[in-house]
Amino acid sequence: MTVYLVGAGPGDPGLLTLRGAEVLAGADVVVYDRLSVTSLLDLAPPEAERVSVGKQPDGPRTSQDDINALLVARGRTGQQVVRLKGGDPFVFARGGEEAAALAAAGVVFEIVPGITSAVAVPAYAGIPVTMRYSSTSFTVVTGHEDPAKGEGSLNWEAVAALGGTVVVLMGAARCRTICDRLIGAGMAPGTPAAAVQWGTRPHQRTLRATLATLADSELQPPATIVIGEVAAADLAWFENRPLFGRRIVVTRAQPQAAAMAAHLRRRGAEAIELPAIAFEPPEDVERLVRAAAEAGRYDWAVFTSPTGVHRFFQHLRDTRSLGSVRVAAIGPATSAALAEYNLVADLVPQRYVAEALLEALCDEARPRGPGRVLIPRAEAARDVLPDGLAAAGWDVDVIPAYRTVAPAPDPAAAALLADTEAIAFTSSSTVTNFVDAYGVGAVPAIVASIGPVTTATARDRGLDVTLEASEHTVEGLIAALEDFFPR
Ligand code: SAH
């Protein structure tokens, strides 16, 4: 089989190529190092072996010879081996040596180019590496060789004389000597310069200075240094996103947690998925199956969560058994779930809470009077709606469509929570389960709640609720977080 040398890009997992994702999905072994994006490892099958080859600044590191030997040995066993490398595998990444070792051993290999940090990191800082007329070339150099010692093969005079953009990788530690060397080689000390640390990642930081002053600030690797007229360009976009730099815990069940996290990331946040709830089939599945088959006998079917919709339709054998039942949804997410089954909700209340749904149903039914209603929903849920409908004379069947359970606490949670500033609760059960699992003390300082019911539960459990969404949806909650954080 083949050994793939895959460029993982500079950090943002979205910058992996399609080919990279494809070969990861079929990997038997993934060999990765420190700057690899760990979430990309999730693209490999769960049973694939994951081998870290270190390169921690202070921890153990595997020598390049050992890495080459490992790739050759694994390649020979016939496994699909993915060697994941930061940026592009052939740009200052020793991919050339790895490929040479594979070629010499007769092991079939493929190079999957990646997006190099030399171009993408400046781009995420709003710096184009070329500009028509003013910057007509860019030179990518390593800052690893000590320019002061006169060793190495880099001709700094030539680099300075080119007059285009200079991009320095691996230059954080030697920033001062590099800048001095370029000034010595004839570059103007006032030339714009920028350093981008942890580019394309949620904690990206951009320092802007001149060639003379860049080294006055302390630089932590990994950093990409850009020198030249373009470094004065400030087309910032990534760092301007409303939730940039905010670390927010998402407590919803999967797969909703992943969707909410993706939404938060698009708004610039670092989202941490720590589901405090999971869904399981109800005790009595048969009852749900019967209710679905007989849904046409009801006047109304009322859905109070997307999960209720999905579980109900999972057990609906024939759509025609719905007959002419009218359908109500508590809010837009639930009606969107209905739409997945080509059903348009007849009724969605103005406010997305049970009280408002109750009122809207009673209003809507007024001309004909109360009827028969089917409510497929979570096994344990508030009784506002069924009790209210029954009191108004409705014939109510509450059918458990799923059970909510608390997942086992995540052992890595304590460390993650320690430096997280905000947490988002999307239901009362996420609050209860989270506090039961990790304790009130572990809850981040900023508590965001989706609505009044969740807020009340949180206060009950001793939490200070910092903000509550005015529209009780995930989108509303994210908007409330954006309003809360100062830009
Ligand atoms: N093959 C990689 C480069 C490896 S050398 C590529 O094509 O991008 C490692 C250097 O890349 C780091 O010292 C730093 O200069 C740069 N680098 C990698 N990831 C970076 C990031 N997220 N932000 C800033 N610089 C980064």
Residues whose N, C-alpha, C, O or C-beta is under 5 A from the ligand:
A	BS01	SAH	P10 G11 G86 G87 D88 P89 V91 F92 A93 I115 T116 S117 A118 V121 V168 L169 M170 G171 V196 Q197 W198 G199 P222 A223 T224
